Amino acid sequence: MDIFETIHTLRAIRRFKPDPVPDELIWKVLDAAIHAPSGTNQQPWNFVVIRDPETRKRIGDLYLEVWNSFRSRQQQQPEEDPTTAKIHASADHLAHHLGEAPVHILVTFNHQISSATVAGSSIFPAVQNLMLAARALGLGTVLTTTHKGREAQVKELLGIPEHVETMALIPLGWPRGRFGPTSRRPAEEVTFWDKWGETSKR
């Protein structure tokens, strides 16, 4: 796919078919991920690919616990606008079916390799590369961090050492539904030139 088409049609996929994802494609998205930049090129990432059904189910159960707690607090707030309500409904579906996604990829940060102050800037470019590569292959993904509400249990389940932090959990699979185009505020609305508040037309 053209890189701009890939970027413009990448969207959060929260509903997946049960069909397996070939190892060859998993390696392709991982190879894309490790070509991302990181602070002083330290590459402090690791990727845990989870395909075992029982492990995915257990992660899904932990994820749902955190999600239900979040939603119970949200429901005490004022009524959501239609757009937010639609997103939360989609996220609710994912929370109840996460374990059914054929692949989970857990992206981690090694604190023995790099400073925590650059954790995000060293990990999330790799996450974006992974998601763009998946989109180019016709695979769906969504960036989630809800699992971090049960991080200790997730790390114990997967045997992740203490000095390694989980940063993102990405379900991967063939999507039910369509990709973009996505809806975003135009660049002209969020961009200033040379000084804050100074705009320019294309």
N, C-alpha and C positions, 0 to 999 in steps of 0.2 A: 504494500500500500504506500501511496505518497505520504510522506511524514506529516504534512499539514492535514490531510484527510484523517490520518490516524489520531492526531491530537484533537481535531474538532469533533470527532465522533466517539472518543473515549468517554464512557459514562459508567456510573456505579451499577454493576449487575448484582442483584441480590436473589435472583431465582435461577437455579441451575438444573440442567438435565442430569440424570444419574449416569450417563454414558462416561466410560473411563477416558482419561486423557493420556495419550501415549507418552512414554518416558522421553522420547525424542523431542517432543514439544515442551515438556517441562525443562529439559536441559537448555533449550533455546531461550526461554524466558529468563532462566538463571544466568546464562551467558550474557544476556543483555544487561541484567542487573549489575553484574560485577564489572561492567565497563563504565559505570557511573563515576563521577568525581567523588573524592572524599578528602577531608582535611589532611594536608601534607601527604596525600596518597597513602594513608595508613591502612585503608581498607578494613575497618574494624568490624565488618559484618560476618555473620554466618546465616545460613538459611536451613531451616528444618522443614523438610518435605514430609507431610503426613498423609498417608493413604490408608493406613490400617483403619477399618471401619469402627472398631471398638474405641480406638484412640480419638478418632474424629467425633464420635458420639459423646465421649466424656468431655472433650473440649466444648462441644456444643452445649452440653448441660451446664458447664461452668459459665459460659457466655450468657446463656439464658438467665441464670441467676442474677447476674449483674444488670442485664437489660431490664428485667422485671422490676428491680429496685429503682432503676432510673425512671422507668415509665410511671411507677406509682407516685414518684415525686412530681413528675411533669404533669400528671393529671390533676394535681392540686393547684396548678397554675391557671391563668386565664385561658380561655378557649383559643386553640391554635388557628392560624390562618390556613386556608385550603392548601397552599403549597407546602407548608410545613407539615400539615396533617398527612398529606400524601407521602412525603418522605418518611415520616415516622411509621406509616402503615407498611411501607416497603421494608424498612429496617426491622419492623416487628416480624415480618415474614422471615427475613434472614435469621433473626434470633431463634425462631422456632424450628428452623430447618438447616441451620449451619452445618450440623453433623452430616447432612445428606450431600453436601458439596463433595465431589469426588476427590478433590485435593485441597489441603490446607498448606499454605506456605507461611511459616513463622519467621519473621526477619528479626535478627538480634544484633545487639551492640556489645562488643567486648571491651569492658572498662580497663583491662590490662593492656590493651593496645593503644587506646586513645582517650583523651580527656572527655568527661561528660559534657563539657561546655560546647562541644561540637557534635554531640550525638545526633541531633536532628539533621544538621547540615551534611553529615557524613552518611546517613542512612536513607533519608527520604528521596534523594536523587536516585538511589538504586531501586527503591520501591517504584518510583515513577517510570524508570526504564523498564522494569519488569511488567508493569501494567500496560505500557504502550506496546511492548513486544507481544503480550498476550492479545491485545486488541488487533494487532496486525495479523495474527494467526487465527482470528475469529473466536478467541477464547474470552470469557468474561471474568472480571475481577472486581473487587471493591476493597478499598483500604479501611480496615477496622482497627480499633484500639480498645474496644470494650473489654476484651479478655484481661486487660491489665488490672481490672478490679478483682481478679482471682489469679494474679500473676504467680504467687507462691505455689499454688496448686498446679498451674500449668507447667511451671518449671520442674516441679517434682515429678509430674506425670511423664515428662519428656527427658528427664535426667540432665537438665540444663544447670551448669555450675553457678555458684553464687555470684561470681564476677561478671556474668553475662546477663544483660537486661533484654527483655523482649520489647520490641518497638512497634511491630505491626503484625497483624494476622490477616492474611489475604486468602480468602476462598477463591479457588480457580476451577473453572469448568466451562462446558458448553452452555451458552445462555438460553434461558427461556425468555423470549422477548427480543426486542431490537436494541441496537446501539443508537448513538446520537442521530442527528446533531444535538449538541447540548445548548442549553440556554444560559447565557452569561451577560453581564452588563458590558456594554461596548467599551473598548479600550479608551475611546475618547472621554468617557465619563470618569475614568480612574487614573488618568495619566496627566502629569504636569510636565512642562518643559522649562528647564533651567532654574525655575523657582516655583515654590509651592503656590498653587492657584493660577499659574500661567498655563493656559491651554493652547492647543494648536489643532487646526483641522487637517485632515488628510488632503 
